[in-house]
Amino acid sequence: MNKLDTFMSEAKTDELAIRIDQLSKTYRLHGSQADQLIDVLNLQRFGFKTHSKVQEFPALTDVNLQVERGQRIGIVGRNGAGKSTLLKLICGNVTPTSGTIDVNGTVQALLSMGLGFHPDYTGRENVKSSLQYNGLSQAKYNEAIEEIIDFCELNEFFDQPVKTYSSGMQARLMFAAATAVNPDILIVDEVLGAGDAYFIAKSKRRVEGLISNGCTMLLVSHSMQQILELCDQAIWMDQGTVRMRGDSFDVIKAYEEYLHGPIQTILVPNVNSIDVEDGHSGSKGDIEDVTAPPVKRPDIARIEDRLQEPRFLPHSSEPDLQEVNVPLEHKFLARGGLSRWDSEPGLKIIGSTFVTPRGESNEWVTTQPVRCIFTLIGEKEAFFDTRFAFCMYDHLGKCILDVVSGRHTFTTQKGKLHRVELTMNPLQLGPGEYTISISVHDYKELALFNSTRRYDLLSRSLAVKVELPDTLKVIESGYYHSGEWVVEPAK
């Protein structure tokens, strides 16, 4: 290798915060603590014998990973997949069985908040020992302690023994101490979920501040929304190996589909012999809506002077939308295609489309109507008592809109199609890019929705873009809710 190649190789290495090559970690499992002691201290050479056979558990196997400076990487996987072991190896808490780890920079790990905190010492004393352990000078300590006190909001409890703290107070103190030092690499393992909602939001802002200063972050979390919100890339670990790495959305979508198991073969209809009742556009098929009779709408003219701007009364008139045939395919797929979760046999969603005033389109306009049309296929002859769900997620994976239907009962046969429509007239959602999940379930009261039998669920499988009309750009908002205004003399 010439000098130029050597220089370029070193420069490229300097861009890496973490480099892992062929990393493996195998734990030896013993039947008792006595057997473990004999094995660890190699007391067999003195005639000591273990009473049970040592078993080996491969926590990690031949892991290769490169993390560039400033990257924010989420790590997902089931319990026992090797996530925490990987973080402990990076931190140097455990040694690898084989392979190499190169860590370029200082590391601050939030693997187990409170590790090293003494319950009989005060909060101030524990924080002081933690900061001194991290090598802070006295000048920097004085600055950090004031910032920690402000972040914790423990007030007079800061000088009380930690054993008198509630679990939430301990979490606030420990998190503040762990993040008081600005590291080159921040490792977080499931600790952002500690404490109440106020503290979690405050912790997220703290982490975002560290990241914005160029800190590299590895985050292990079972919260998919948290990964999407804080990380630009994700790693899916499974049985001690890296199963997938890439854009956070792509990895999370694949991981969620895997978690909910494989789906059975979906019946595909013969396009030339479709059995669909009233299959022309605008039909409801043979689905019977047995919800309570609609409440009589108020007289529009009577309340018109009390409506908001822009002026609309939801579903006060029939939308003028193009008629389309029942869709036999999904026309506006999200990145990564369909993600179908494992479900009960009986009904499956085999087609979808969206209709706007411009025709079939996944480009929607706020305050204009949109109709979502889905095609169900029967997998057997049966009577179904169902409800449907339609969810929209923003680019961070947060559910922004959830529309759950009332009760719908119908009978189907194998291969028979049914048309399901959801009309939003007008669309009140603000601008942005969204992904959509749709599902069909057995009907039960809404409080039991998550435990009902599910016939099909397409997760984050469709994509739409919502735009604002020019008339609303001066009042851009995430949602435009209908309402009534009244001004009258006070009594």
N, C-alpha and C positions, 0 to 999 in steps of 0.2 A: 504494500500500500504506500503510495507516495504521500508527501507532506500535505497536499491539497485534500486528498481523500481523507487523511487522518483528521485534518481540521474540520471538514464538513461532517464527519462522523461524530466528533466531539460536540460540535454545535447542535447537531440533531439530538444528541443525548441530553444536552442541557435544556432542551425544550420539554423534556419529560419530567414530570413530578414523581411518577412511579413506573418502574419497569419490572415485570415479573416474567421469569422464564422457567418453564417446566416445573412449576411449584407443586409439591405434594406434601400432605401432612397426614400421618397415620397415628391414631391414638391406640394405646394398648389398654385393654379393658381387663380388670382383675376382679376376682370373685370377692375379695375383701380388702380392707385397708392394710392388713398385715401382709397379704400377698403383694400388694402394690409397693410397700416399703421394701420388702425383700428384693423385688425386681429392680426398683429405682436405684437402690444402694448396692446392687449386685452382691447381695449377701449369700448367694448360692455358693460362692467360692469358699465360704466358711462352714458349709454343710447345711445351711438353712434351706428348707424346701417349701415351695408354694403348694397350697392345698387345692387349687383349681387351675384349670387350663386358661392361659392367657389368650384372649381374643383380640384381633386387630380390626380397627374400624377406620377405613380410609375417608377422612373428612374432606380432603381435597386431592385431586388426581390430575397431574400434568396441566396445571392452569398457566396460561400465557396471557399477559395483560399489559397494555401500555396506556398510561394516563398522562395527557399533556397538561402543562401548567394552565390554571384558570378554568379547567373543565369542571362541570358539575354532573356527576354520574350517580344515578340511583341504582341500587342493587335490590332485586326482588327474587323471590323463591320461597318455597315452602320451608317450614321448620325442619332443620337438619340438612338443608341443602349445601351448607358450607359457608354461608354469608359471614357469620360472626367469626368463624375461624380465619377466614381471609383477612378480616379487619385486624384481628389480634396479631396475625403474622406481619402485617404491614406496620403495626405499631411496635413490633418487637417484643410483645408480651409472651409469645411462644416462639419456639424455633422450628423451622421446617424440617421435615424428614428428608427431603431432597429438593433440588432446584435453588434458584437465587431470587432475591428481592433487592432492588436498588431504590432507595427512597431519597429524593433530592430536595431537602428542605426540612424545616421544623414541622413536627406533627402534634396536633392537639386532638385527643380522642375523647368522645363522649360515648363510651361503651357501656359504662355502668355508673350513673351519676351517684356521687357520694363515696366512691371508693377512696378510702384514706381519711374520710371525715370521722372524727371521734365524737360520739354522742355526748360525752361529759364536757367537751369544750364548747365555748360560745361560738356563734356564727362568725364573729370577727376573728377569733383565734384560728378557726378552721380555714377561713379564707386566707389569712396571713401565711399559714404554713403551706397552703396550696400554691400561692403565688411565689413564695420563696423557693419552693421545690422547682417551679418553672423558671427560676433564674432571674426574677425581676429585681432590679436595683431598688434601693430605698426610695429614690425620687419617683421612679415609675410605680412603685407600690402605692405611694401616697396618692398618686393620680388615679390609679386603678381602684383603690378601695372606695373612693368617693363615688365613682361611676357604678360600682357594684351595689353600694347602699341605695343609690337612686333606682337602679334596675330592680332590686329585690322588693322594695317597698315593704320591708319588714319592720321598719320604725324601731320601737324600743326592744323588739324581740331580737334584733341583730346582736345584742350583747347578753342574750340569754342562752343557756345550754341547748345544743341542737336536739337533745332528747325530749325537750319540751315542745318542739315544733310539730305541726301537723305534716302529713305527707306532702301536701301542696307547698307548704312553706319550705320544706327541705328541698323540694324540686327547684324552687325559685333560687334558693341560695346556691345550690350545687351547679345549676346551669350558668348562673352569672359568673361564678368563679372559673368554670371551665372555659368560658368564652371571653374572659377578660384579656387574655393574651391573644394577639393577632398572629395566628400560625400561617405557615406556607400551605399546609395541608390540614383540612378539618375533616375528621371522621366522626360520623354520627350514626348511632345504632339505636333506633326506636325510642329516642329520648324526647323527641319533639312532641310526643303525645302525652307527656306527663303534665299534671296540673290542670287548671280550669281553662275554659275557652279564652279568657282574657290573657292568661299567661302564654298559651300556645300561640296566639296571634303575636304577642310581644316577642316570643322566642323566634318566630319565623322572620320578623323584621331584623332581629339581631343577626341571624344567619345570613340573610340577604345582604346585610351591610358588610359582613366579612367577605362574602363572595364578590361583591362589587369592588372590593379593594384588591382583587386578583387572587384570592385564596382558592385553592383547588379543594373540591369537596367530594367525599364519598358518603352517600346517605343510604342506609338500610331502613326500609319501612314497609309495613304491610298496608299502608294507605296509598292507593294508586293515585289519588288526587294530589297527595303531597309530592310524590315523585314527578308527576306532570307539571306541578307548579314550580318546583325548585330546581329540577334537573333538565339539562338539554339532551343527555344521553342516558341510557339505562342498560344494565346487564342482568340477564336472567340466569340464575344459577340453579342447577338441578343435579342432585347426587354427586356433589363435589366437583362439578365441571361447569364451564361457561357454556350454556346452551344457546344463548343468543345475545348479541350486542348490537345496538343501533340507536336510532332516534327513539326518544322516550315513548312517543305515542305508538310506534310500531311494536316495540317490545311489550308494553303494557297490554296492548290489544291481543297479542299472541299468547301472553301469559294468562290473561283472564280466560281466554278460550280453552287453554289447556286445563286450567283449574276446574272447569265445569264439564270436562270429559268429552269424549267423542260423540258425535251425533249419528243417529241411525240414517240409513239410506233414505233420501227424500223421494217420494213418488213424483215423477215428472209427467205432466199431462201430454197427451197427443194433441198437438195444435190443430190437427184437421178434424178432430172429433171432441170438441169441448162441450162438456155438460155443465152449463152455467145458467142458472135461472135468471131471466131478465138481465142478461149480460151486457146489454147496450149501456152506453155512458149514462151516468146519473142514477143508475139503478142501485138499490141496496141489496140485490140478490135475494136470498130467502132468509136473511137474518132478521129476526123479529126483535124489536126493541121493546122490552117490557119494563122500562124504568117508569117512575111515577109520571103521570100526565104533566105536560109542561105548564108552568105557571103563566097566566095571561100576561103578556108584555104590557108595560105602561104605554099610554098614549104618547107617541113620539112628539107630537106638536105641543103637548102640555109641558114637557120637561126640556124642550129643545133649548130654551134660553138658559138652562142650568147645566148644559154640557160643557166639557173642557175643550181646549184647543190643543191639537186638531179635533174637530167635531166628529164623533162617531158614537153610535150605540151598537155594541156587539150583537151580531145576528139579528139586526132589525129589518134586514131585507135579504132577498135571495141573491147570492153573488152571480155575476155574469161570467161564467167560466166555460171554456171549451169542453165539449163532450169527448171522452176518450174511452177506448175499449179496455176491458179488464187486462192489466199488465201480466205477462207471463215470464217476465224477467225483472231483475232489479236494475233500474236505469241510471241511478245516480249513486254509485258505490263510493264509499270513503276509501282513503289510502289503505292498502292491505286487503281490500275486498271484504267478503262476508266473514263475520265471526259468529258462528252459531253455537250457542251453549247447549249442553246435553239436556234433553227434555223428554217428557212422556210422549208415546206415540198417539196419534189421533188426528192432529191438525198441524199443518206446517205453512209458513208464509213463503210463497215461491215467487212473488213478483211485487214490485212497488214502483210508483211514479208520483210526481208532484205536478199539479196543475195551477198555474197562475194566470192573470189576465193576458200574459204574453203567450200562453200555451204551456206545453210540458216543459218544465224548467226547474233547476235547483238554484236559481237566482231569484230570491224573494225580495219583496219591497215592503217595508214597514207601513202599516195602515192600509195595505191592499190585501184582498182575500187570497188564500191559498188552500188548495184541497189536496190532501194526502190520500192516495188510493193504494190499498194492499190487497193481494190475492191470496186467499186461503185455499188449501186443497185438503180434502178429506182422505185419511189413510185407512179408514174402515167405516162400516155402517154403524152409526151410533147417534145418540142424542147428546148435545153438548150445552152446558150451562156456563157461559163464559163472560169474561171481561177482558178488555184490551188496554195496553199501556203504550205511550209514546213519550220518549224522553229526548231532550236536546242538551248537548254538552258544549261548553265553550272550549277554546284552544288549550286551556289549562286542565281540562277534564272535569270541571265542575258542572253539576247538573243545574241548568238554568231554567228549564221548563219541563214539567211532568204533567201530562194530560192522561188521566185514567178514565176509562169509559164506565158507563153504568152496566146493567145486566143485559146480556144478549143470549137468547136461546134459539137453537136451530137443530135440525136433523140433517145429517149428511151421509153420503155413501163413498166408497173408495173411488177416488179419482174425480169426485165432484168438486167444482170450484165455487167459491163464495167471494163476493166483493165486499170489502170493508172500507169505509170512507171516514176520514176525519177532516172537517172543514173548520178553518180558523178565519173568521170573517168579522173584522179584519185581523191581520197579523199584528200583534202588539209588541212583539219582540224587537229590540234595538239591533243596530248593525253589528256584524261580525261573521266569522266563519264557525260553523257548528257541525258536530256529528250527531247522528240520530240512532237511537235504539228503539226497536219495536218488539212487542211480545204479546202473547195470548195465553190466558190463564183460566183455570177453573174459577167460577164465581164464589166468593165468600165476602163477608163484610170487610171493609177496607183495612181495619185494624189487623186483620190476619193475612193481608195481601202477600207478604214475603214468605209465608208458609204454605201457600196454596199450590196445587198441582200446576206445573207449567208445561204447555204444549209446544211452545217455540219461543226463542228469544234471539234476536239478531242484535248483537252488542256493537255499538259505535260503527255500524256497517254502512250507513248512508251519510252523504255530505251535502250541505247547502251553504249558500252565502246570502246573508241578509244585508240589503242596502237601504239607505234612507232616501226618501224623495227630497228633491231640492228644497221644498217648503219647510222641511223639518231640520235642516242642517244647522240652523242657529240654535236649536234646542236639543242637541244630540243627547241621547239617554240610552241606558241598557234596556229599558222597558217603558212602554207607554200605556199606563193603566187607565181604563175608563173610570169616570167619576162624575159627580154632580156638584155644582156650586150653587149656594144659596146666599143671597144677601138680603137681609130684612131688618127692620127696626128691632132693637133689642127690647125684650120685655122687662 
